[in-house]
């Protein structure tokens, strides 16, 4: 079924869920998971010291066409305009043929640090010469992973030194190992392998094992998305598409030149990616850490997307970033709404999920840049925020649409303004 669902945002919550269930084949239990809170037993299995659960809105972005396939996108987020922006920009990009995406194999990096080495350079040489021995030591540790086509993909030895003015220098050697985790995020598998390697590395080098843990800078597990939008599709009001494309590309160049702008630019990308990560039970903190480190890989913090105008005036958008996600293990096993969201998105494995997230990040970024370059982001954002303001003022479900319309008409989105509108509305009634 097509992910193009006209008027989806106008439907009631119940009708939206029915449409999504029809598209995704959700059964009654999966549908109920969106209105029934996570039970205490499941919550207790997930974290420590549980006292209850905490709910966030779960929405579905529509209209996305990715690699020629229609996709619905579950998103958990508290910020207004995020889901709407993805849906609107997905509709725009589908008119241009949709987005394309690809992903690297699911290779994660583990680190074992060695300190107090008698001779760091000699220790590094010993480790490089011992790679066959280390490979044999790792073989079979994750036998099931290896049977699925994953497993060890190599080693790298790095010589580092802590050197800060006013403090004693500290040389160290760090062994990197690379593990293809297939459909898992891979943290536990990486850390298990690091613990297995540490005593052997100490024996080989005479050093002291330090930290033994994965790296969240998963730069061997990159995902990419791209789109080409012909200029006529970008026209907005009296502004021709060529001008809109030029303004968006100019806004991107600002982010490339200035880390203060780049941080906000990237926050817009992560608005989309984080919302999908939470909806699908993935570690959004790990994703954020890796993405921002990757953004600074050339020594300056840069935007995680590019937007350029080609020779025909079309707007070309691309993104590339580490997206270490999993579709097995973790909360996916115990959280019924997470399981339902995987079905809604039609996820076919970790690589597929990472491509979907990259695409969502790119279209979210497009929505933010177009708003900034045209009307300014505040007007559109505050129109979405008006419902929250109306609720804060005490509006009932029947009153909210009237209050929202009045707030937008006056362009005053404050609670006092909403209270004044309610007084007039109730007085008139």
C-alpha positions in Angstrom: 0.0 0.0 0.0 1.1 3.6 -0.6 2.4 5.6 2.2 0.8 8.6 0.6 -2.3 9.1 2.8 -4.0 12.4 1.9 -5.5 14.2 4.9 -3.8 11.8 7.4 -3.3 14.7 9.9 -7.0 15.6 9.8 -8.1 12.1 10.9 -8.9 11.3 14.5 -6.4 9.3 16.5 -8.5 6.2 16.2 -8.9 6.6 12.4 -5.1 7.2 12.0 -4.4 4.0 13.9 -6.8 2.1 11.7 -5.1 3.4 8.6 -1.7 2.5 9.9 -2.9 -1.0 11.0 -4.4 -1.6 7.6 -1.1 -0.6 5.9 1.1 -2.6 8.2 -1.1 -5.6 9.1 -1.2 -4.8 12.9 -3.3 -7.1 15.0 -5.5 -6.0 17.9 -2.8 -6.6 20.5 -0.3 -4.4 18.6 -2.9 -1.7 18.1 -3.7 -1.7 21.9 -0.1 -1.3 22.7 -0.3 2.4 21.6 -3.0 3.2 24.2 -2.0 0.8 27.1 1.0 1.7 29.1 4.0 -0.5 29.4 3.3 -2.9 32.2 5.4 -2.9 35.4 6.9 -6.3 34.8 8.3 -5.3 31.4 9.6 -2.0 32.8 11.2 -3.8 35.7 13.0 -6.1 33.2 14.4 -3.1 31.2 16.0 -0.8 33.9 16.6 -0.6 37.6 14.6 0.9 40.5 11.4 1.2 38.5 8.6 3.3 40.0 6.4 3.6 36.9 6.5 4.5 33.2 6.7 7.8 31.3 4.7 8.3 28.1 5.7 10.4 25.0 3.6 10.9 21.9 4.1 8.3 19.1 3.2 9.6 15.7 3.5 8.3 12.2 5.0 10.2 9.3 3.5 9.4 5.9 4.3 9.9 2.2 7.9 8.6 2.3 9.2 6.9 -0.8 12.6 5.3 -0.2 14.5 3.3 -2.7 11.3 3.0 -4.7 9.4 1.6 -1.7 6.6 3.3 0.3 7.4 3.5 4.0 5.5 4.7 7.0 7.7 6.1 9.8 6.9 5.7 13.5 8.3 8.6 15.5 8.4 9.2 19.2 9.0 12.9 20.0 7.6 15.7 22.2 8.5 18.6 19.9 5.7 19.9 17.7 6.3 20.2 13.9 8.8 17.4 13.6 6.4 14.7 12.4 4.6 17.2 10.2 7.8 18.4 8.6 8.9 14.8 7.7 5.4 14.1 6.2 5.4 17.3 4.2 8.9 17.0 2.9 8.4 13.3 2.2 5.4 14.3 0.0 7.6 16.9 -1.8 10.5 14.4 -2.4 8.2 11.6 -3.6 7.1 14.0 -6.4 10.8 14.0 -7.4 11.0 10.2 -7.4 11.7 9.8 -3.7 15.0 9.3 -1.8 17.8 6.9 -2.3 19.8 5.3 0.6 22.5 2.8 1.3 24.4 1.5 4.3 27.7 0.0 5.1 28.0 -3.5 6.7 27.2 -3.4 10.5 30.8 -3.2 11.6 31.4 -1.9 15.1 34.7 -0.9 16.7 36.0 -2.2 20.0 38.9 -0.7 21.9 41.4 -2.2 24.4 43.7 0.3 25.9 47.2 -0.6 27.2 49.1 1.7 29.6 52.3 1.5 31.7 54.1 -0.1 28.8 57.9 -0.6 29.1 58.3 0.3 25.4 55.2 1.5 23.6 56.6 1.3 20.1 57.8 -2.2 20.7 54.4 -3.1 22.2 52.6 -1.8 19.1 55.0 -3.9 16.8 54.3 -7.0 18.9 50.6 -6.6 18.6 50.8 -6.1 14.8 52.8 -9.2 14.5 50.4 -11.1 16.8 47.2 -10.5 14.7 46.9 -14.1 13.6 47.1 -15.2 17.2 44.5 -12.7 18.3 42.2 -13.7 15.4 42.3 -17.3 16.6 41.6 -16.2 20.1 38.4 -14.4 19.0 37.2 -17.1 16.7 34.2 -18.9 18.2 33.5 -16.4 20.9 30.3 -15.4 19.1 29.6 -18.6 17.3 26.0 -17.8 16.5 27.0 -14.4 15.0 29.5 -16.1 12.9 26.9 -18.6 11.7 24.8 -15.7 10.5 27.7 -14.3 8.4 29.0 -11.8 11.0 32.1 -11.9 13.1 35.6 -10.5 13.3 36.7 -8.2 10.4 40.2 -7.3 11.5 42.4 -5.3 13.8 44.2 -2.0 14.0 46.9 -0.9 16.4 47.1 2.7 17.4 49.9 4.6 19.2 48.5 7.5 21.2 49.8 9.9 23.8 48.0 12.2 26.3 49.8 15.5 26.1 48.4 18.5 27.8 50.4 21.6 28.9 51.2 21.5 32.5 50.6 17.8 33.0 52.9 14.7 32.5 52.5 13.0 29.2 51.1 9.5 29.1 51.8 7.2 26.1 49.4 4.4 25.4 48.7 1.7 22.8 45.2 1.0 21.8 44.0 -2.1 19.9 41.0 -1.6 17.7 39.1 -4.7 16.6 36.2 -4.7 14.1 33.1 -6.9 14.5 30.3 -7.2 12.0 27.3 -7.4 14.3 24.7 -8.0 11.6 21.3 -6.9 12.9 22.4 -6.2 16.4 23.6 -2.8 17.7 26.5 -4.9 19.1 27.6 -3.2 22.3 27.4 -6.4 24.5 29.2 -8.5 21.8 32.0 -5.9 21.4 32.5 -5.6 25.2 32.6 -9.4 25.6 35.3 -9.7 23.0 37.3 -6.8 24.5 37.3 -8.6 27.9 38.5 -11.8 26.2 41.4 -10.0 24.5 42.6 -7.8 27.4 44.6 -10.5 29.4 46.3 -11.8 26.2 47.4 -8.3 25.2 48.8 -7.7 28.7 50.7 -11.0 28.4 52.1 -10.1 25.0 53.2 -6.5 25.8 53.8 -6.4 29.5 51.4 -3.5 29.7 48.4 -2.8 32.0 45.0 -3.2 30.4 43.0 0.0 30.7 39.6 0.6 29.2 37.9 -2.3 27.3 34.8 -1.1 25.5 33.1 -0.3 22.2 33.5 3.1 20.5 30.3 5.0 19.6 32.2 6.6 16.7 31.0 3.9 14.4 32.7 5.3 11.3 32.8 1.9 9.6 29.0 1.7 9.9 27.9 4.7 7.9 24.5 5.2 6.3 23.7 7.6 3.5 20.6 9.1 1.9 20.2 11.5 -1.0 17.6 13.3 -3.1 17.4 15.4 -6.2 14.5 17.9 -6.4 13.9 19.7 -9.6 13.5 23.5 -9.1 9.8 23.8 -10.1 8.8 21.5 -7.2 10.3 23.9 -4.7 8.3 27.0 -5.8 6.6 28.6 -2.8 4.0 31.3 -3.2 5.4 34.0 -5.5 9.0 32.7 -5.0 10.3 30.5 -7.9 11.8 27.2 -7.1 15.3 28.3 -8.4 15.3 31.0 -5.7 14.2 28.6 -3.0 16.9 26.1 -4.0 19.5 28.9 -3.9 18.4 30.0 -0.4 18.6 26.5 1.0 22.1 25.9 -0.5 23.2 29.3 1.0 21.8 28.3 4.4 23.8 25.1 4.2 27.0 27.0 3.4 26.5 29.0 6.5 26.5 25.8 8.5 29.6 24.5 6.8 31.5 27.7 7.7 30.3 28.2 11.3 30.1 25.6 14.0 27.6 27.7 15.9 25.1 27.4 13.0 26.2 23.8 12.3 25.2 22.6 15.7 21.6 23.9 15.2 21.6 22.5 11.6 22.5 19.1 12.9 20.0 19.3 15.7 17.4 19.5 13.0 18.7 16.3 11.4 18.7 14.5 14.7 15.1 15.6 15.4 14.1 13.1 12.8 16.7 10.4 13.5 16.2 10.4 17.3 12.5 10.1 17.0 12.8 7.0 14.9 15.5 5.6 17.2 13.2 5.9 20.3 10.2 4.5 18.4 12.2 1.4 17.4 13.9 0.8 20.8 17.4 2.0 19.8 20.0 3.9 21.8 19.6 7.5 20.6 22.3 8.7 22.9 24.9 6.4 21.2 23.7 7.6 17.8 24.0 11.3 18.9 27.5 10.8 20.3 28.7 9.1 17.1 27.0 11.6 14.8 28.4 14.7 16.4 31.9 13.2 16.7 31.7 12.3 13.0 30.7 15.9 12.2 34.0 17.1 13.7 36.2 14.6 11.9 38.2 17.2 9.9 38.9 19.3 13.0 35.9 21.7 12.8 32.3 20.8 13.6 30.5 20.6 10.2 26.9 19.9 9.0 26.0 16.3 8.6 24.2 17.1 5.3 25.1 18.9 2.1 22.7 20.9 -0.1 23.9 22.2 -3.5 22.3 23.4 -6.7 23.3 21.5 -9.8 23.8 22.9 -13.3 20.1 22.4 -14.1 19.0 24.3 -11.1 17.8 21.2 -9.1 18.5 21.0 -5.4 20.8 18.0 -4.4 20.7 16.9 -0.8 22.9 14.3 0.8 23.6 13.0 4.3 26.2 10.5 5.6 26.6 9.6 9.3 27.2 6.6 11.6 24.0 4.9 12.5 24.7 1.9 14.8 21.2 0.5 15.3 19.8 -2.9 16.0 16.6 -4.8 15.2 17.2 -7.7 17.6 17.8 -7.7 21.3 17.3 -5.0 23.9 13.9 -3.5 24.4 12.7 -4.9 21.1 12.2 -8.2 22.9 10.0 -6.8 25.7 8.4 -3.6 24.6 5.1 -4.2 22.7 4.9 -0.8 21.1 8.5 -1.0 19.9 7.6 -4.3 18.3 4.5 -2.7 16.7 6.6 0.2 15.4 9.0 -2.2 13.7 6.0 -3.7 11.8 4.6 -0.3 10.9 8.0 0.7 9.4 8.4 -2.6 7.6 11.9 -2.9 8.9 13.9 -5.7 7.2 17.1 -5.6 9.4 19.6 -3.1 10.9 20.9 -1.8 7.6 17.3 -1.2 6.3 16.5 0.7 9.6 19.6 2.8 9.3 18.8 3.8 5.8 15.3 4.8 6.8 16.7 6.9 9.7 19.1 8.6 7.3 16.3 9.4 4.9 14.2 10.8 7.7 17.0 13.0 9.0 17.5 14.4 5.5 13.9 15.3 4.8 13.6 16.8 8.3 16.6 18.9 7.6 15.1 20.0 4.3 11.9 21.1 6.0 13.9 23.1 8.6 16.1 24.8 6.0 13.2 25.6 3.7 11.3 27.2 6.6 14.4 29.2 7.7 15.2 30.3 4.2 11.6 31.4 3.4 9.1 32.4 6.1 11.4 31.9 9.1 11.1 28.9 11.2 9.2 30.5 14.2 5.9 31.1 12.4 5.4 27.5 11.3 6.7 26.1 14.5 4.5 28.2 16.6 1.4 27.3 14.6 2.1 23.6 15.5 2.8 24.7 19.1 -0.5 26.4 19.4 -2.3 23.2 20.4 0.0 22.8 23.4 -0.7 26.5 24.4 -4.4 25.9 24.1 -4.2 22.9 26.3 -2.1 24.8 28.9 -4.8 27.4 29.0 -7.4 24.8 29.8 -9.2 24.4 26.4 -11.3 21.4 25.9 -11.0 19.1 22.9 -13.9 20.9 21.2 -12.4 24.4 22.0 -8.8 23.6 20.8 -9.4 24.1 17.0 -11.1 27.5 17.6 -8.3 28.7 20.0 -5.6 27.5 17.7 -7.1 29.4 14.7 -7.5 32.5 16.8 -3.9 32.3 18.1 -2.6 31.9 14.5 -4.7 34.8 13.3 -3.3 37.1 16.0 0.2 35.6 15.8 0.3 35.7 19.6 1.0 32.2 20.8 1.1 32.8 24.6 -1.0 31.3 27.3 -2.5 34.7 28.3 -3.6 35.2 24.7 -5.2 31.7 24.7 -6.9 32.5 28.1 -8.4 35.7 26.7 -9.7 33.8 23.6 -11.3 31.2 25.9 -13.0 33.9 28.0 -14.5 35.4 24.9 -15.5 32.0 23.5 -17.2 30.9 26.7 -18.8 34.2 27.2 -20.3 34.1 23.8 -21.5 30.6 24.5 
